[in-house]
Every structure is written in structure tokens, then in C-alpha cells.
Amino acid sequence: MAEAHQAVAFQFTVTPEGIDLQLSHQALTEIYLSGLRSWKKKLIRLKNGVITGVYPASPSSWLFVVIAILATMYMRSDPSMGLIAKIQDLRILLKDGQSLSAQCQTVVSAVLFSTLLWFSLIFTMRMCLKQLLSYHRWMFEQRGKMSNTTKVWVALVRIFSGRQPLLYSYQGSLPNQPVPAVKDTVKRYLESVRPLTTPDEFERMASLATQFESSLGNRLQWYLKLKALWASNYVSDWWEEYIYLRGRSPIMVNSNYYGMDFLYVTPTPIQAARAGNTLHAFLMYRRKLNREELKPSRVPGTVIPLCAAQCERMFNTTRTPGEETDTVQHWQDSDYVAVYHRGRYFRLRMYSSSRPLSPREIESQLQRILDDPSPPSPGEEKLGALTAGDRIPWAKARKEYFSLGVNKRSLDCIEKAAFFVTLDDDEQGMMGEDPAASLDRYAKSLLHGKCYDRWFDKSFSVVIYKNGKIGLNAEHSWADAPVVAHLWEYVLATDSFQLGYNEEGHCKGEVDASLPRPQRLSWDITPECQEQISQSLAVAQALADDVDFHVFSFRDFGKGMIKKCRISPDAYIQLALQLAYYRDRGMFCLTYEASMTRLFREGRTETVRSCSNESCAFIKALEGGEGVEVCRRLLRQASEKHQNLYKHAMTGAGIDRHLFCLYVVSKYLGVDSPFLKEVLSEPWHLSTSQTPVQQVELFDMVNHPEYVSCGGGFGPVADDGYGVSYTIMGENMMNFHISCKHSCSQTSSHKYGGQIRQALRDMLQLLCPDQREPSRTDQSQTKKDL
């Protein structure tokens, strides 16, 4: 193939006259420029490493300290209280102290003392900032009523935080996640299960908990505290390994999640053009990420930084299957993406002469792929099904069929790519006579596609549809949804508001006609491997067909109206989800809400057990016909309780991660705990998660309300339960993504969606009875779902 020859820097032939060496100047130039780009990135990493390493000070502050010390010495004063003279006497730097004049020796000693003083000041400032960031009482104070202690704390945080931090500047100052006391965790656990158990069941569980707390719990806690002293985070590495990487079932649907495009707008209907801008926006984000130019994430409305460790493996990352456990592999750099179209895989270089390709050039290259008429090689079309099926067969197939030769080279190309791109022949988005049904299809397409046209092991895969709609499917082990959402928000905003399109809908700019064509990957897939692909596809297809999905946008009101009722929007939605579930199933259930623990170094998530005694009391009163004032009071109590639970989870005082780690320790020690075994086997029938909009400044919801994303979602956690993802967009919109399984006769995503709509309205009517009635369209949709 021509593109393969262009990658060869030199060729030689043996003739009777000797060896005829032919050099490719173009290939050598590309090698030189690629090496130059790599060295530039290394220098940038080194520079950023120095800046981050001395934060919250700056490298220039060293010079200030040196000058200050020398100036005081010039004034016949000794700020070191004799230490400079002692350093001079030690003759550390010179074998013969007389080789320099006394004045030079004094200056060198003063510089050395200044450097040690500078490092000491940096360490002190960092420890002070770490202690300040360990203070969480501010979170539990009533909104608008800040205590004097918290005011002083905020001022000190601003002083010790320094100026213009890089993305990773705060990493060394973030506190370690604390290990809660066993007594406190057990108490909170028993409180969380009381409304879900009968008196006899609760007594039995309380007995197991008491026995655990007084005996085995203390022993396990000792080991866990030892780990907390040694490791950056006592939870995260075990959580990644045992919850994600050791799972042997398919990661498609069960683990991966997705993000959607704009709901009402498609910037261009041209597939290659939308892909050109989108891929270029990803490169712009990666450049900012590599240079640490992204602003550190913070708790909204505060100066409190969040851990950015998950960003490190965003690009050039893949999950590699193993028979016992998978591994996450990350490479420092990759200058290409892997592209899938109509059963064929391509390698598309994203740089030319050490510069990133322009959007117009990427569009041109992708159009070449779209116009390529070549058919897939045998077994190539559905190869991606291996990543969608069970992990053990994929691990064995990878070892047997992809460890040598052309298959290994092509698989390496996919796994080492910056990310994966699918040029999909389907059209998706909100369209047609039934927009609601089209959104459901859109969600299922992003979650699992055809089960073979995504590479589910990549850190994320971008899907570009035929009509210009886009989406994203992300692997879960390396990072949580807010990290990927931050990337996705940037890409959507950059595509529409910064890069834009010309009048014909194509990307702006010119095309370099000398760009080499995208390289088609080659495969030699044996009949035995094809049989394994078919088996994995059958498993994945059965799983995909069983997923029941419903996506809807609730526009009767949003967080603006909820906040006017003086209640937390997240607590409001959580109570609505539980009320809807009670009406749908006639019972309460163990409810999971994901909360982040990124206030701590390498923190990930914690569980908020949203179903509480207070929430159950409110729902029982409302459904039992109690008076309005009683229900209103119980609703506010339930909301306050939920906020309190959420704050405890954020500040390291949750329940489930602590019990999970105690269980892992017990397995390492080879001891059994009936209490821990029962706790960790309880199913989450309602698994929920909010994906907040983090970069509000990128979107103008007032002048351009149509540029709003529908958010994203995930598959059901339990076979007889629901998965619910929701996004609060602006002041007047809330988007919901509901998943369950067709195989369970007791669940229906559309029916539950109708119950959620009605619960949201009923609760607002309870809090603010003078609010307007919903539109006829919304009412008819609710009745249809119910």
C-alpha cells in the first residue's frame, strides 16, 4: 500500500555493484519533526513539574529569598543566626576551602542557606494549606450564615493558595482521605437500612453489626489505618481493581457510560465536517491538558480545589483484558487516532510537520475514509465484539490470536491511539414524528451501538453519525463521569462557538494536498478467532437487546423554581425519584447516589444512601393522605437529611467505601465476616447519579438556550432495578436518562419516567401551590407513559 511505503525512512537493494541505499527525505523529515515534538513535550512537562513541585511558591521566589538574605548580610546582619557560618565551616562544596576567597565562600554559603530556607518555606506553606483544606465544617453551615471561623479560614486559604495555579498544582496540598471510626460507620449503616427492613430483620442485622464492631472490626481497622498512612488514598486503588478491573462480565452496558450531543442543534449535517471540528477540539483540550493550562476544578462557588489525578489517563489509554484481572495501560503520547467505518479500521495521523491538523484537513482525511470502497477483511467487521463480550474469552483470544505478527501490530495501533472514532452510518438525535422514541434509540446507540462498532476498552470512543450528530462512550475504570463531562463540555462549546463552519457546512481553513492518506489496518483473523468473535457478539447482543431505555427532557420548571421554594435541587430530584419508585413498585428500596470525594488526594466517589427514615416518612405521609402542612414539613426534613448525608459522603464520612475496604482487608487476612458479606451483597435497585454542568461560562443559556446538551447515562446496575442519570441544565430544564431490563416484568423505563414527571409536579404543587399547570403536551406524555 502507498501509505505503508511512506512510513519507510529508507530502502536498500543488493546489486552486483554493492548495496544501493535509497533514503526517503519526507519520511526522515517526519521522524525528525516527530522527535522534536516529543522533546518539546518533555521540556514542557519538566517545566510544569518544577512549577507544580514548588507550589504554592513560584520558582522566581527563590531569587527573591536569595537577594533578601544577601541584602541583610550586606547590612551587617546575620538572618541565619550563625547557620551560614556553620555551612561555611563544613566546607561541603569544596575539598579545599582556600580555593575560593572568603567573600565567595560566604556568598555560596548564603545561597545554599537561602535555598534550604526557600524549600522549608514551601514545605511549611504546603502543610499549612493541607491542614486548611482538611477543614470541612464550612460545608455544614447554613447557606448565607458564615461563621467567623469560616471567614478567617477562607482568607487563609486564599493567602496560602498562591497565584495562577496549574492543573496539578494543588495535588501535593490535598489532604488524604480519612478513615472513619468503625463505630460511626456501623451506626450510619444501621440507620440507613432501618426503613428497608422488618423489625426482626433489623434486630438480626444489628446483632451482626454489634458482633463485628466489638471483635473483627477493630482488627481490620488497624490494617486499614496502616494503609491510609502509607498510600495516597486508602480506597481508590482497591476500588479500581476490585470493582472495575476484576469484573469478568461485559463492560459494555454494565460499566461503560455515554454522553450526548446538543439536544436541539446540529451545527452541520455533514458527517466529515462535524468530525473534523470535534477531533480538532479534542486535540486542543489534550494540548491544554499536557501543558496543565486547564484551570483546576473547584467546589462550585468556592476556592476549594478538587483532585485532578483522574485527568492523567484521559488520552492514550486502554483497558487490557486478562484472565483474572484487567489492567489499564497509558502511554505518554500518541499522534494519531483509530477510526472505524463500515467494518474497517484505519490509522489517522493528527499531526503534520509537528503541527496539529486543522479541522478542514481532518475533514478531508475522514472524507477519504468515507469514500473508500474497500471491503472489510475476513473477521474484521465484527472484531470489536471481543471488547463487548465476557472478559475471559477476550483475554484468551488476545493472547492466542493477537500476540504476534500483523494482528499484534494492528491491535497495538488501536490500543495506543489517542482515542477511538466511529464513523457511524446511522442517523440519530431528536428527530422525526416521535422525538421521545428517537432519543431512546440515540441513547441505546451510544451505550452499545451494534455491539461491534465501538472499541469499548479505549478510555473513550467518539461516535460521529451520518447526519452530523455526535456522542461519546467512555470506559469507567480510569475515571468517573464528571472528568469526562468536563472534556465533553469543552469539545461541544469549542466546536460550535470557537471553530465554527462556513456557509456550506464545511470546516473552515485550507487543505494540504500532500497529506498522506489514512492507513488501513491489516488483519489475519483465523476461522477459530472468527468463531470466538461470533460467540462474544452473541453474548453482547443479548445484553444489548435486554436494555430498556427512556430519555426525556423535563421543562415544566427547573432548579430556578426549586430554589425559590428554598430547597436543594439535588435533594428535590432524589426525593422525586424515591416517590416515583414507591408509586411504581409499592415499596422502598436501597438507593445509590454517587457523590465525589475529590476533596481528597486521588479521591473518586462515595455512596449516598438516599433512602432515609425521613424520606420514607415524607412519602408515606403524602401517599397516605396526610395534611399539606405535615407533608410540607416532612419534605423539608427529608431534604435537609439528604443534604447532610451528601456532605458526609463528600467529606470522607460515608458508609460504603469504608465497609468495602474492611471487606478487602478481611479477604487478605483470610477471615470471614457475616456482617460485611451481607452488607456487600445487598442489591442497589435504584442507582442514580447527577452529572453537573461544570463550565457554565462556555454556554450562554440566555441568548443561546438551544445549545444545551441532553447529558448522558448508564445501564441498569441490578437486573430488577433502575439506573437513573440526570442533568440540571440552566434554570428551567432537567434531563433524565432511565435504564432497566426488558427481562424483568416489574420494571419499565417509560412507566417509571412517567412516575418521575408526576412526582416532580406533585412535590412542587405541595411546596408552591400557586404555580402554573404543566402544558397539555407534557400531561399527555405523562399519561402515555403511565
Residue pairs with C-beta under 8 A, 6 or more apart in sequence:
1 519
1 520
2 516
2 517
3 516
3 517
3 518
3 519
3 520
4 519
6 24
6 26
6 27
6 516
7 27
7 519
8 24
8 27
9 23
9 24
9 27
9 28
9 31
10 21
10 22
10 23
10 24
10 27
10 28
11 21
11 22
11 24
12 19
12 20
12 21
12 22
13 19
13 20
13 22
14 20
29 353
30 353
33 353
33 354
34 335
34 351
34 354
36 354
37 335
37 351
37 354
38 333
40 354
41 290
41 332
41 333
44 290
44 291
45 290
48 166
48 168
48 291
48 292
50 59
51 58
51 59
51 166
51 169
52 166
52 168
52 169
52 171
52 172
52 292
53 172
54 61
54 62
54 122
55 126
55 162
55 165
55 166
55 169
55 170
55 172
55 173
56 122
56 125
56 126
56 129
56 160
56 161
56 162
56 165
56 169
56 173
57 118
57 121
57 122
57 125
57 162
58 162
58 163
61 118
62 114
62 115
62 118
65 114
65 117
65 118
65 121
66 110
66 111
66 114
66 115
66 118
68 114
69 79
69 80
69 110
69 113
69 114
69 117
70 107
70 110
70 114
72 78
72 79
73 79
73 84
73 106
73 110
78 84
78 85
80 110
80 113
80 117
83 113
84 106
84 109
84 110
84 113
85 109
87 109
87 112
87 113
88 105
88 106
88 109
91 97
92 112
93 108
93 112
94 100
94 105
97 105
100 108
125 160
126 172
126 173
128 156
128 160
129 157
129 160
129 161
129 173
130 173
130 174
130 175
131 175
132 153
132 156
132 157
132 160
133 157
133 173
133 174
133 175
133 304
133 305
133 599
134 175
135 153
136 599
136 647
136 650
136 651
137 147
137 149
137 150
138 146
138 150
138 153
138 154
139 647
139 650
139 651
140 644
140 647
141 147
141 150
146 154
154 303
157 303
157 304
158 303
161 170
161 303
161 305
162 169
165 296
165 305
166 292
166 293
166 296
167 289
167 292
167 293
167 294
167 295
167 296
167 308
167 311
168 292
168 296
168 308
169 292
169 296
170 296
170 305
170 307
170 308
171 307
171 308
171 309
171 601
174 305
174 307
174 599
174 600
174 601
175 599
175 600
175 601
176 228
176 232
176 233
176 234
176 600
176 601
177 228
177 233
177 234
177 235
177 597
177 600
177 601
177 603
177 652
178 228
178 600
178 652
178 653
179 221
179 224
179 225
179 228
179 234
179 658
180 652
180 653
180 654
180 658
181 221
182 213
182 217
182 218
182 221
182 662
183 213
184 653
185 655
185 658
185 659
186 209
186 210
186 212
186 213
186 217
188 648
188 653
188 655
189 209
189 655
189 659
189 679
190 202
190 205
190 206
190 209
191 612
191 613
192 609
192 611
192 612
192 655
193 202
193 205
193 590
194 202
194 613
195 588
195 611
195 612
195 613
195 615
195 616
196 588
196 589
196 590
196 611
197 205
205 675
205 678
208 674
208 675
208 678
209 675
211 675
212 673
212 674
212 675
212 676
216 666
216 671
216 673
217 662
219 669
220 662
220 665
220 666
220 669
220 673
221 662
223 665
223 668
223 669
224 234
224 661
224 662
224 665
227 234
227 661
228 234
231 237
232 601
232 602
233 600
233 601
233 602
233 603
234 661
235 597
235 603
235 604
235 657
235 660
235 661
236 602
236 603
236 604
238 660
238 661
238 664
239 604
239 605
239 657
239 660
240 328
240 477
240 478
240 604
241 325
242 660
242 664
243 660
244 255
244 326
244 476
244 477
245 319
245 325
245 326
245 327
245 328
245 477
246 324
246 325
246 326
247 254
247 255
247 391
248 390
248 391
248 392
249 390
249 391
250 388
250 389
250 390
250 391
250 539
250 540
250 543
251 319
251 387
251 388
251 391
251 456
251 457
251 475
251 476
252 387
252 388
252 447
252 448
252 451
252 454
252 456
252 540
252 543
252 544
253 447
253 448
253 543
253 544
253 547
253 715
254 543
254 715
255 475
255 476
255 477
256 447
256 456
256 473
256 474
256 475
256 476
256 714
257 447
257 473
257 474
257 476
257 481
257 712
257 713
257 714
257 715
257 725
258 443
258 446
258 447
258 471
258 472
258 473
258 474
258 712
258 713
258 714
259 446
259 471
259 472
259 474
259 484
259 485
259 488
259 709
259 711
259 712
260 442
260 443
260 446
260 471
260 709
260 710
260 711
260 712
261 429
261 469
261 470
261 471
261 492
261 709
261 710
262 492
262 496
262 706
262 707
262 708
262 709
262 710
263 430
263 553
263 708
263 709
263 710
263 735
264 430
264 706
264 707
264 708
265 496
265 706
265 707
266 274
266 429
266 467
266 468
266 469
267 274
267 277
267 468
267 495
267 496
267 500
267 501
268 274
268 468
268 501
268 505
268 506
269 467
269 468
269 505
270 363
270 468
270 505
270 506
271 366
271 370
271 423
271 464
271 465
271 466
271 467
271 468
272 363
272 364
272 366
272 367
272 370
273 359
273 363
273 468
273 501
273 505
273 506
273 507
274 464
274 468
274 469
274 470
274 495
275 362
275 363
275 366
275 421
275 423
275 462
275 464
275 470
276 359
276 360
276 361
276 362
276 363
276 364
276 366
276 507
277 359
277 363
277 494
277 495
277 499
277 500
277 501
277 507
278 462
278 464
278 470
278 491
278 495
279 337
279 350
279 359
279 362
279 366
279 421
279 462
280 356
280 357
280 358
280 359
280 362
280 499
280 507
281 490
281 491
281 494
281 495
281 498
281 499
282 418
282 419
282 462
282 487
282 491
283 350
283 356
283 418
284 490
284 494
285 294
285 487
285 490
285 491
285 494
286 314
286 315
286 418
287 293
287 356
288 294
289 311
289 314
289 315
294 311
296 305
296 306
296 308
297 305
297 306
297 308
297 486
297 598
297 694
298 304
298 305
298 306
299 306
299 599
300 692
300 694
304 599
306 596
306 598
306 599
307 598
307 599
307 600
307 601
307 602
307 603
309 601
309 602
310 478
310 479
310 480
310 483
310 604
311 479
311 483
312 330
313 328
313 330
313 459
313 478
313 479
314 459
314 460
314 478
314 479
314 483
314 484
314 487
315 334
315 418
315 419
315 459
316 330
316 331
316 332
316 333
316 334
316 416
316 417
316 418
316 459
317 328
317 329
317 330
317 331
317 458
317 459
317 478
318 328
318 329
318 414
318 415
318 416
318 457
318 458
318 459
319 326
319 327
319 328
319 329
319 457
319 458
319 459
319 475
319 477
319 478
320 326
320 327
320 328
320 329
320 398
320 415
320 457
321 387
321 391
321 392
321 394
321 395
321 398
321 457
322 391
322 395
323 392
323 395
323 396
326 391
326 395
326 477
328 477
328 478
329 415
330 478
331 416
334 416
334 417
334 418
335 349
335 350
335 351
335 418
336 347
336 348
336 349
336 350
336 413
336 417
336 418
337 348
337 350
337 417
337 418
337 419
337 420
337 421
338 345
338 346
338 347
338 348
338 413
338 414
338 417
338 419
338 420
338 421
338 455
338 458
338 521
339 345
339 346
339 347
339 348
339 366
339 369
339 420
339 421
339 422
339 423
339 518
340 346
340 384
340 420
340 421
340 422
340 423
340 453
340 454
340 455
341 369
341 370
341 372
341 422
341 423
342 376
342 381
342 425
343 375
343 376
343 380
343 381
343 382
344 372
344 374
344 375
344 376
344 380
344 381
344 520
344 521
345 380
345 383
345 410
345 413
345 414
345 520
345 521
345 523
346 369
346 518
346 519
346 520
346 521
347 413
347 417
347 518
347 519
347 520
347 521
348 362
348 365
348 366
348 369
348 421
348 518
348 519
349 357
349 516
349 518
349 519
350 356
350 357
350 362
350 418
351 357
352 361
352 512
352 515
357 365
357 515
358 507
358 509
358 510
359 499
359 507
359 508
359 509
360 506
360 507
360 508
360 509
360 510
360 511
361 509
361 511
361 512
361 515
362 507
363 506
363 507
364 511
364 515
365 515
365 517
365 518
366 423
366 518
368 517
368 518
369 423
369 518
370 423
372 520
374 520
377 522
377 523
377 525
378 525
378 530
379 523
379 525
379 526
379 529
379 530
379 533
380 523
380 525
381 452
382 452
382 533
382 534
382 537
383 452
383 523
383 525
383 533
384 451
384 452
384 453
384 454
384 455
384 456
385 451
385 452
385 533
385 534
385 536
385 537
385 540
386 393
386 394
386 397
386 398
386 532
386 533
386 536
387 394
387 454
387 455
387 456
387 457
388 448
388 451
388 452
388 454
388 456
388 536
388 537
388 539
388 540
389 535
389 536
389 537
389 539
389 540
390 536
390 539
393 532
393 535
393 536
394 536
396 532
397 529
397 532
397 533
398 411
400 529
401 407
401 525
401 526
401 528
401 529
401 532
402 408
402 411
405 524
406 522
406 523
406 524
407 523
407 524
407 525
409 522
410 521
410 522
410 523
413 521
414 420
414 455
414 458
414 521
415 457
415 458
417 458
419 458
419 459
419 460
419 461
419 462
420 454
420 455
420 458
420 460
420 461
420 462
421 461
421 462
421 464
422 449
422 453
422 454
422 461
422 462
422 463
422 464
423 464
424 445
424 449
424 453
424 463
424 464
424 465
424 466
425 466
426 445
426 465
426 466
427 465
427 466
427 467
427 469
428 438
428 441
428 442
428 445
428 446
428 465
428 467
428 469
428 471
429 438
429 442
429 465
429 467
429 469
430 438
430 439
430 442
430 710
431 438
431 467
432 438
436 550
436 551
436 552
436 781
439 551
439 552
439 710
440 549
440 550
440 551
440 749
442 469
442 471
442 551
443 549
443 551
443 713
443 737
444 544
444 547
444 549
445 463
445 471
446 463
446 471
446 472
446 473
446 712
447 473
447 544
447 547
447 549
447 713
447 714
447 715
447 739
448 454
448 540
448 543
448 544
448 547
449 463
449 473
451 537
451 540
451 541
451 544
452 533
452 537
452 540
454 461
454 463
454 473
455 461
456 473
456 475
457 475
458 475
459 474
459 475
459 478
459 479
460 472
460 473
460 474
460 475
460 484
460 487
461 472
461 473
461 474
462 470
462 471
462 472
463 470
463 471
463 472
463 473
464 470
465 471
472 484
472 488
472 712
474 481
474 484
480 594
480 596
480 604
480 605
481 689
481 691
481 712
482 596
482 691
482 692
482 694
485 691
485 692
485 694
485 712
486 694
486 695
488 709
488 712
489 693
489 694
489 695
489 698
489 699
489 709
490 695
490 698
492 707
492 709
493 695
493 698
493 699
496 707
497 698
497 707
499 507
499 508
500 508
501 507
501 508
502 508
525 533
545 742
546 741
546 742
546 743
547 715
547 716
547 739
547 741
547 742
548 739
548 740
548 741
548 742
548 747
548 748
548 749
549 713
549 737
549 738
549 739
549 749
550 736
550 737
550 738
550 739
550 749
550 750
550 752
550 753
550 785
551 710
551 713
551 735
551 736
551 737
551 738
552 735
552 736
552 753
552 757
552 781
553 710
553 733
553 734
553 735
553 736
554 733
554 734
554 735
554 736
554 756
554 757
554 760
555 732
555 733
555 778
556 757
556 760
556 761
556 764
556 774
556 775
556 778
557 732
557 764
557 771
558 569
558 728
558 729
558 730
558 731
558 732
558 733
558 734
559 569
559 728
559 731
559 734
560 731
560 732
561 732
561 764
561 768
561 771
562 568
562 569
562 572
562 764
563 569
564 768
565 764
565 767
565 768
567 635
567 636
567 639
567 767
568 639
568 642
568 643
569 728
570 642
570 646
570 690
570 728
571 638
571 639
571 640
571 642
571 643
571 646
572 639
572 760
572 763
573 690
573 726
573 728
573 734
573 760
574 591
574 593
574 610
574 615
574 642
574 688
575 615
575 618
575 619
575 635
575 638
575 639
575 642
575 763
576 756
576 759
576 760
576 763
577 591
577 610
577 686
577 688
577 724
577 756
577 759
578 588
578 591
578 610
578 611
578 615
578 619
578 686
579 619
579 622
579 755
579 759
579 762
579 763
580 752
580 755
580 756
580 758
580 759
581 588
581 589
581 591
581 685
581 686
581 722
581 752
581 755
582 588
582 619
582 623
583 623
583 755
583 758
583 759
584 751
584 752
584 755
585 746
588 611
588 616
588 619
589 611
589 685
589 686
589 721
590 609
590 611
590 682
590 683
590 684
590 685
590 686
591 609
591 610
591 611
591 684
591 685
591 686
591 687
591 688
592 607
592 608
592 609
592 610
592 684
592 686
592 687
592 688
592 717
593 607
593 608
593 609
593 610
593 646
593 688
593 689
593 690
594 605
594 606
594 607
594 608
594 688
594 689
594 690
595 605
595 606
595 607
595 608
595 646
595 649
595 650
595 654
596 603
596 604
596 605
596 606
596 650
597 603
597 604
597 605
597 606
597 649
597 650
597 652
597 654
597 657
598 604
599 650
599 651
599 652
600 652
605 657
606 649
606 650
606 652
606 654
606 656
606 657
607 649
607 654
607 655
607 656
607 657
608 642
608 645
608 646
608 649
608 654
609 645
609 655
609 656
610 642
610 645
610 688
611 686
612 638
612 641
612 642
612 645
613 641
614 634
614 637
614 638
614 640
614 641
614 642
615 638
615 641
615 642
617 634
617 637
617 638
618 631
618 634
618 635
618 637
618 638
621 630
621 631
621 634
622 631
622 634
622 635
622 762
622 766
626 634
628 766
628 769
631 766
632 766
632 767
635 763
635 766
635 767
648 654
659 676
659 679
659 680
660 680
662 673
662 676
663 673
663 676
663 677
663 679
663 680
666 672
666 673
666 676
683 717
683 718
683 720
683 721
684 717
684 718
684 721
685 718
685 720
685 721
685 722
686 721
686 722
686 724
687 716
687 717
687 718
687 721
687 722
687 723
687 724
688 723
688 724
688 725
688 726
689 714
689 724
689 725
689 726
690 725
690 726
690 727
690 728
691 711
691 712
691 725
691 726
691 727
692 727
692 728
693 699
693 727
693 728
693 729
699 707
699 708
700 707
701 708
701 729
701 730
701 731
705 730
708 729
708 730
708 733
709 727
709 729
710 727
710 735
710 737
711 725
711 726
711 727
711 729
711 735
711 737
712 725
712 727
712 737
713 723
713 725
713 737
713 738
713 739
714 723
714 725
714 737
714 739
715 723
715 739
716 722
716 723
716 739
716 740
716 741
716 747
717 723
719 741
719 743
719 744
720 741
720 744
720 746
720 747
721 740
721 747
722 738
722 739
722 740
722 747
722 749
722 752
723 737
723 738
723 739
723 740
724 736
724 737
724 738
724 739
724 756
725 736
725 737
726 734
726 735
726 736
726 737
727 734
727 735
728 734
729 735
734 760
736 753
736 756
738 749
738 752
738 753
738 756
739 749
740 747
740 748
740 749
740 752
741 747
750 785
751 785
751 786
753 785
754 781
754 782
754 783
754 784
754 785
754 786
755 785
755 786
757 778
757 781
757 782
757 785
758 782
758 786
761 774
764 771
765 771
774 782
